[in-house]
Amino acid sequence: MAAPELKPSEIEQLRRLLRDRQRELDALLDSAQTDSRPVTLDQQSVGRVSRIDAIQQQQMAIASRQQAGAQLRAIEQALRRIADGDYGDCEACGATIAFARLQAQPFARRCVDCQAADESST
């Protein structure tokens, strides 16, 4: 069963969610930049475990930054789809993506059925 068309008020609510998340990610990326700088430790004053811990934290910060960047790109694409008037349409089947799904993941590009089918085929 296809979801009903999104109302203008729902699209506006989702646009606000996207903008809010965009600001959060921008702030996260700004702060993560310092956390992912190369680790330089004086081996005389810092033990081996501390160096390993610092390197692990650096790698986690890099992974977090990459994930935030990917999500930020998805949000920017969703905002473009809103501007173009095709936001909320499943890119696989063309049906309207349910409002509840978009509330949970406002940058979703597929309806639940198409996303599930895609994930089960991989």
TORBA-840480 format. One record per atom (N, C-alpha, C): residue in three letters; atom name; residue number from 1; x, y, z. Coordinates in steps of 0.05 Angstrom, whole numbers. Example, Ala and Ser with C-alpha at 12.3 -4.5 7.8 and 13.67 -1.06 7.14 Angstrom:
// TORBA-840480
R   code   site   pos        x        y        z
R    ALA      N     1      264     -114      156
R    ALA     CA     1      246      -90      156
R    ALA      C     1      264      -66      156
R    SER      N     2      257      -45      142
R    SER     CA     2      273      -21      143
R    SER      C     2      258        1      157
This chain:
// TORBA-840480
R   code   site   pos        x        y        z
R    MET      N     1       17      -24        0
R    MET     CA     1        0        0        0
R    MET      C     1       18       25        0
R    ALA      N     2       13       43      -18
R    ALA     CA     2       29       67      -21
R    ALA      C     2       22       87        1
R    ALA      N     3       42      101       10
R    ALA     CA     3       38      122       31
R    ALA      C     3       25      146       18
R    PRO      N     4        9      160       33
R    PRO     CA     4       -4      185       22
R    PRO      C     4       17      206       16
R    GLU      N     5       11      223       -3
R    GLU     CA     5       29      245      -10
R    GLU      C     5       36      262       14
R    LEU      N     6       60      272       15
R    LEU     CA     6       68      289       37
R    LEU      C     6       54      316       36
R    LYS      N     7       45      326       58
R    LYS     CA     7       33      352       60
R    LYS      C     7       54      373       61
R    PRO      N     8       49      398       52
R    PRO     CA     8       69      419       54
R    PRO      C     8       79      423       82
R    SER      N     9       61      421      102
R    SER     CA     9       70      424      130
R    SER      C     9       89      402      138
R    GLU      N    10       85      378      128
R    GLU     CA    10      102      356      135
R    GLU      C    10      130      360      122
R    ILE      N    11      130      369       97
R    ILE     CA    11      155      374       83
R    ILE      C    11      170      396       98
R    GLU      N    12      156      417      107
R    GLU     CA    12      169      438      122
R    GLU      C    12      181      428      149
R    GLN      N    13      166      411      162
R    GLN     CA    13      176      399      187
R    GLN      C    13      202      382      181
R    LEU      N    14      201      367      160
R    LEU     CA    14      225      351      152
R    LEU      C    14      248      368      144
R    ARG      N    15      242      391      130
R    ARG     CA    15      263      410      123
R    ARG      C    15      277      420      148
R    ARG      N    16      261      427      168
R    ARG     CA    16      273      436      194
R    ARG      C    16      290      415      207
R    LEU      N    17      281      390      206
R    LEU     CA    17      297      368      217
R    LEU      C    17      323      365      202
R    LEU      N    18      322      367      176
R    LEU     CA    18      347      365      160
R    LEU      C    18      366      388      166
R    ARG      N    19      355      412      168
R    ARG     CA    19      373      436      174
R    ARG      C    19      385      433      202
R    ASP      N    20      369      424      221
R    ASP     CA    20      379      421      248
R    ASP      C    20      402      400      249
R    ARG      N    21      398      378      235
R    ARG     CA    21      418      357      235
R    ARG      C    21      443      366      219
R    GLN      N    22      438      382      198
R    GLN     CA    22      460      394      183
R    GLN      C    22      478      411      201
R    ARG      N    23      465      428      217
R    ARG     CA    23      481      445      236
R    ARG      C    23      496      428      256
R    GLU      N    24      483      407      267
R    GLU     CA    24      497      389      286
R    GLU      C    24      522      376      273
R    LEU      N    25      518      367      249
R    LEU     CA    25      541      353      235
R    LEU      C    25      563      373      228
R    ASP      N    26      556      397      221
R    ASP     CA    26      576      418      215
R    ASP      C    26      593      423      241
R    ALA      N    27      579      425      264
R    ALA     CA    27      593      429      289
R    ALA      C    27      610      405      296
R    LEU      N    28      600      381      292
R    LEU     CA    28      615      357      297
R    LEU      C    28      640      355      280
R    LEU      N    29      637      362      254
R    LEU     CA    29      660      361      236
R    LEU      C    29      681      382      244
R    ASP      N    30      672      405      253
R    ASP     CA    30      691      425      262
R    ASP      C    30      707      416      286
R    SER      N    31      693      403      306
R    SER     CA    31      707      394      330
R    SER      C    31      724      369      324
R    ALA      N    32      715      352      305
R    ALA     CA    32      730      327      299
R    ALA      C    32      756      333      284
R    GLN      N    33      758      356      272
R    GLN     CA    33      782      362      257
R    GLN      C    33      806      362      275
R    THR      N    34      804      372      299
R    THR     CA    34      827      372      318
R    THR      C    34      832      344      329
R    ASP      N    35      810      328      332
R    ASP     CA    35      813      301      343
R    ASP      C    35      827      281      324
R    SER      N    36      826      287      298
R    SER     CA    36      837      268      279
R    SER      C    36      864      277      268
R    ARG      N    37      876      297      280
R    ARG     CA    37      903      304      272
R    ARG      C    37      923      282      278
R    PRO      N    38      945      280      264
R    PRO     CA    38      965      259      269
R    PRO      C    38      974      260      298
R    VAL      N    39      977      236      309
R    VAL     CA    39      986      233      337
R    VAL      C    39     1016      235      338
R    THR      N    40     1026      255      353
R    THR     CA    40     1054      257      358
R    THR      C    40     1059      257      388
R    LEU      N    41     1071      235      397
R    LEU     CA    41     1076      232      426
R    LEU      C    41     1105      228      431
R    ASP      N    42     1115      240      452
R    ASP     CA    42     1142      236      460
R    ASP      C    42     1144      208      474
R    GLN      N    43     1159      190      462
R    GLN     CA    43     1160      163      472
R    GLN      C    43     1174      161      500
R    GLN      N    44     1189      181      507
R    GLN     CA    44     1201      181      533
R    GLN      C    44     1182      188      555
R    SER      N    45     1162      205      549
R    SER     CA    45     1144      213      571
R    SER      C    45     1117      199      570
R    VAL      N    46     1111      185      549
R    VAL     CA    46     1085      171      546
R    VAL      C    46     1090      142      541
R    GLY      N    47     1076      125      556
R    GLY     CA    47     1079       96      553
R    GLY      C    47     1067       85      527
R    ARG      N    48     1073       60      521
R    ARG     CA    48     1064       47      497
R    ARG      C    48     1034       45      496
R    VAL      N    49     1021       38      518
R    VAL     CA    49      992       36      519
R    VAL      C    49      979       63      513
R    SER      N    50      990       84      524
R    SER     CA    50      979      111      519
R    SER      C    50      982      118      489
R    ARG      N    51     1003      111      476
R    ARG     CA    51     1006      116      448
R    ARG      C    51      986      101      432
R    ILE      N    52      982       75      438
R    ILE     CA    52      963       59      424
R    ILE      C    52      935       70      429
R    ASP      N    53      929       78      453
R    ASP     CA    53      903       90      459
R    ASP      C    53      899      116      443
R    ALA      N    54      919      132      441
R    ALA     CA    54      917      157      426
R    ALA      C    54      912      152      396
R    ILE      N    55      926      132      386
R    ILE     CA    55      923      125      357
R    ILE      C    55      895      114      353
R    GLN      N    56      885       97      371
R    GLN     CA    56      859       86      368
R    GLN      C    56      838      109      369
R    GLN      N    57      841      127      387
R    GLN     CA    57      822      150      388
R    GLN      C    57      823      166      363
R    GLN      N    58      847      170      352
R    GLN     CA    58      850      185      327
R    GLN      C    58      835      170      304
R    GLN      N    59      838      144      303
R    GLN     CA    59      824      128      282
R    GLN      C    59      794      129      285
R    MET      N    60      785      128      310
R    MET     CA    60      756      130      315
R    MET      C    60      746      158      306
R    ALA      N    61      761      179      311
R    ALA     CA    61      753      206      304
R    ALA      C    61      752      208      273
R    ILE      N    62      771      196      259
R    ILE     CA    62      771      197      230
R    ILE      C    62      746      182      219
R    ALA      N    63      740      159      230
R    ALA     CA    63      717      144      221
R    ALA      C    63      691      159      226
R    SER      N    64      690      171      250
R    SER     CA    64      666      187      257
R    SER      C    64      663      211      237
R    ARG      N    65      685      224      231
R    ARG     CA    65      685      246      212
R    ARG      C    65      676      237      184
R    GLN      N    66      685      214      176
R    GLN     CA    66      677      204      149
R    GLN      C    66      647      198      149
R    GLN      N    67      637      186      170
R    GLN     CA    67      609      179      172
R    GLN      C    67      592      205      173
R    ALA      N    68      601      224      188
R    ALA     CA    68      586      250      189
R    ALA      C    68      586      264      162
R    GLY      N    69      609      262      148
R    GLY     CA    69      610      274      121
R    GLY      C    69      591      261      102
R    ALA      N    70      589      235      103
R    ALA     CA    70      570      220       85
R    ALA      C    70      542      228       92
R    GLN      N    71      536      230      117
R    GLN     CA    71      508      237      125
R    GLN      C    71      502      266      117
R    LEU      N    72      522      283      119
R    LEU     CA    72      519      311      111
R    LEU      C    72      513      313       81
R    ARG      N    73      527      298       65
R    ARG     CA    73      522      297       36
R    ARG      C    73      493      287       31
R    ALA      N    74      484      267       45
R    ALA     CA    74      457      256       42
R    ALA      C    74      436      278       49
R    ILE      N    75      442      293       70
R    ILE     CA    75      424      314       78
R    ILE      C    75      423      336       57
R    GLU      N    76      446      344       46
R    GLU     CA    76      446      364       25
R    GLU      C    76      431      355        0
R    GLN      N    77      433      329       -6
R    GLN     CA    77      418      318      -29
R    GLN      C    77      388      319      -23
R    ALA      N    78      380      313        2
R    ALA     CA    78      352      314        9
R    ALA      C    78      341      343        7
R    LEU      N    79      357      362       16
R    LEU     CA    79      349      390       14
R    LEU      C    79      346      399      -15
R    ARG      N    80      363      389      -32
R    ARG     CA    80      360      394      -61
R    ARG      C    80      335      382      -72
R    ARG      N    81      329      357      -63
R    ARG     CA    81      304      344      -73
R    ARG      C    81      279      360      -64
R    ILE      N    82      281      371      -40
R    ILE     CA    82      258      388      -31
R    ILE      C    82      256      412      -49
R    ALA      N    83      278      425      -55
R    ALA     CA    83      278      449      -73
R    ALA      C    83      268      441     -101
R    ASP      N    84      275      417     -110
R    ASP     CA    84      267      408     -137
R    ASP      C    84      238      398     -138
R    GLY      N    85      226      393     -114
R    GLY     CA    85      199      383     -113
R    GLY      C    85      196      353     -115
R    ASP      N    86      217      338     -113
R    ASP     CA    86      214      309     -115
R    ASP      C    86      223      295      -89
R    TYR      N    87      223      310      -67
R    TYR     CA    87      230      299      -41
R    TYR      C    87      207      280      -32
R    GLY      N    88      215      258      -20
R    GLY     CA    88      196      239      -10
R    GLY      C    88      187      218      -29
R    ASP      N    89      198      219      -54
R    ASP     CA    89      192      198      -73
R    ASP      C    89      214      177      -73
R    CYS      N    90      206      152      -71
R    CYS     CA    90      226      130      -71
R    CYS      C    90      241      130      -98
R    GLU      N    91      267      129      -96
R    GLU     CA    91      283      129     -121
R    GLU      C    91      281      102     -136
R    ALA      N    92      272       82     -122
R    ALA     CA    92      271       55     -135
R    ALA      C    92      243       50     -148
R    CYS      N    93      222       56     -134
R    CYS     CA    93      195       49     -144
R    CYS      C    93      178       73     -151
R    GLY      N    94      186       97     -141
R    GLY     CA    94      171      121     -146
R    GLY      C    94      149      127     -127
R    ALA      N    95      143      108     -109
R    ALA     CA    95      121      113      -90
R    ALA      C    95      130      134      -69
R    THR      N    96      110      145      -56
R    THR     CA    96      116      164      -34
R    THR      C    96      127      149      -10
R    ILE      N    97      149      159        1
R    ILE     CA    97      161      148       25
R    ILE      C    97      144      157       48
R    ALA      N    98      137      138       66
R    ALA     CA    98      120      144       89
R    ALA      C    98      132      167      106
R    PHE      N    99      114      184      116
R    PHE     CA    99      123      207      132
R    PHE      C    99      137      197      157
R    ALA      N   100      128      175      169
R    ALA     CA   100      141      165      193
R    ALA      C   100      170      157      188
R    ARG      N   101      174      145      164
R    ARG     CA   101      202      137      157
R    ARG      C   101      219      162      153
R    LEU      N   102      208      182      141
R    LEU     CA   102      223      207      136
R    LEU      C   102      228      222      163
R    GLN      N   103      210      219      182
R    GLN     CA   103      215      231      208
R    GLN      C   103      239      218      221
R    ALA      N   104      241      192      218
R    ALA     CA   104      263      177      231
R    ALA      C   104      289      181      216
R    GLN      N   105      287      182      189
R    GLN     CA   105      311      186      172
R    GLN      C   105      303      205      149
R    PRO      N   106      304      231      154
R    PRO     CA   106      294      250      135
R    PRO      C   106      309      251      108
R    PHE      N   107      332      239      107
R    PHE     CA   107      348      238       82
R    PHE      C   107      344      211       68
R    ALA      N   108      324      195       76
R    ALA     CA   108      319      169       63
R    ALA      C   108      312      174       34
R    ARG      N   109      323      156       17
R    ARG     CA   109      318      158      -12
R    ARG      C   109      299      136      -22
R    ARG      N   110      294      116       -5
R    ARG     CA   110      277       94      -12
R    ARG      C   110      256       88        8
R    CYS      N   111      234       77       -1
R    CYS     CA   111      213       69       18
R    CYS      C   111      223       44       33
R    VAL      N   112      209       37       54
R    VAL     CA   112      217       15       71
R    VAL      C   112      219      -11       55
R    ASP      N   113      200      -17       38
R    ASP     CA   113      200      -42       22
R    ASP      C   113      224      -43        4
R    CYS      N   114      229      -22      -11
R    CYS     CA   114      252      -22      -30
R    CYS      C   114      279      -23      -15
R    GLN      N   115      281       -9        8
R    GLN     CA   115      305      -10       24
R    GLN      C   115      310      -38       35
R    ALA      N   116      289      -51       44
R    ALA     CA   116      291      -78       55
R    ALA      C   116      300      -98       33
R    ALA      N   117      288      -94        9
R    ALA     CA   117      295     -111      -14
R    ALA      C   117      324     -107      -22
R    ASP      N   118      333      -82      -21
R    ASP     CA   118      361      -76      -28
R    ASP      C   118      380      -88       -8
R    GLU      N   119      373      -86       17
R    GLU     CA   119      391      -97       38
R    GLU      C   119      391     -127       38
R    SER      N   120      369     -140       31
R    SER     CA   120      369     -169       32
R    SER      C   120      383     -181        7
R    SER      N   121      386     -165      -14
R    SER     CA   121      400     -175      -38
R    SER      C   121      431     -172      -35
R    THR      N   122      440     -158      -15
R    THR     CA   122      469     -155      -12
R    THR      C   122      481     -174        8
